[in-house]
Amino acid sequence: METIHKIGRRKTAVARIYLSEGKGNITINNRELDNYFTTPTLRYKVQQPLALTDNDKSFDIKVNVFGGGITGQAEAIRLAISRAMCEINEEHRLVLKPEGLLTRDPRMVERKKFGQKKARKKFQFSKR
């Protein structure tokens, strides 16, 4: 099996993954998964597509991720891994699609408008 390259995005985070046969090692920006994502919730999000398709110990994954915060990065990695799982075996799509793991979340931060404090918040109004 050759290396599979996929991209996942979430908010402003972009994750590129390189999936190859191996023992289940996940390396993110040249760091181990446990060192990069310190909370169990984020580690679970990254490993969710592998667990649902029973491929926990089948593949080595090398990830380059940048932009956004750690939650956005974890969800970007999850999308990329889900896309790679579908390329390996089309039947994985039937498991991942109902869980919502193949959908690119389109929600982005709304831009700040001029004459306002934030996107929706206005400056404090003074009557006198």
Residue pairs with C-beta under 8 A, 6 or more apart in sequence:
1 20
1 21
2 20
3 18
3 19
3 20
4 18
4 19
4 20
4 84
4 87
4 88
5 16
5 17
5 18
5 19
6 16
6 17
6 19
6 80
6 81
6 83
6 84
6 87
7 14
7 15
7 16
7 17
7 80
7 83
8 14
8 15
8 17
8 75
8 76
8 77
8 78
8 79
8 80
8 81
8 82
8 83
8 104
9 15
9 76
9 79
9 104
10 68
10 72
10 73
10 75
10 76
10 79
10 104
10 105
11 67
11 68
11 69
11 72
11 105
11 107
11 108
11 109
12 67
12 68
12 72
12 108
12 109
13 65
13 66
13 67
13 68
13 69
13 72
13 73
13 75
13 76
14 65
14 66
14 67
14 76
15 63
15 64
15 65
15 73
15 76
15 77
15 79
15 80
16 63
16 64
16 65
16 80
17 61
17 62
17 63
17 77
17 80
17 81
17 84
18 61
18 62
18 63
19 59
19 60
19 61
19 81
19 84
19 88
20 59
20 60
20 62
21 58
21 59
21 60
22 58
22 59
22 60
23 57
23 60
24 50
24 56
24 57
24 58
24 59
24 60
25 60
25 61
26 32
26 33
26 46
26 47
26 60
26 61
26 63
27 33
27 60
27 61
27 62
27 63
28 36
28 37
28 63
28 65
28 77
29 36
29 63
29 64
29 65
33 43
33 46
33 47
34 43
37 43
37 46
37 70
37 74
42 70
42 71
42 74
45 74
45 75
45 77
45 78
46 74
46 77
46 78
46 81
47 56
48 78
48 99
48 101
49 78
49 81
49 82
49 85
49 96
49 101
50 56
50 58
50 59
50 81
50 85
52 95
52 96
52 99
52 101
53 85
53 89
53 92
53 95
53 96
55 85
61 81
63 77
63 80
65 73
65 76
65 77
67 73
68 76
75 105
78 101
79 101
79 102
79 104
82 96
82 101
82 102
83 102
85 92
85 96
86 92
86 93
86 96
86 102
93 102
96 102
109 119
110 119
110 120
111 119
112 118
112 119
113 119
115 123
116 122
116 123
117 123
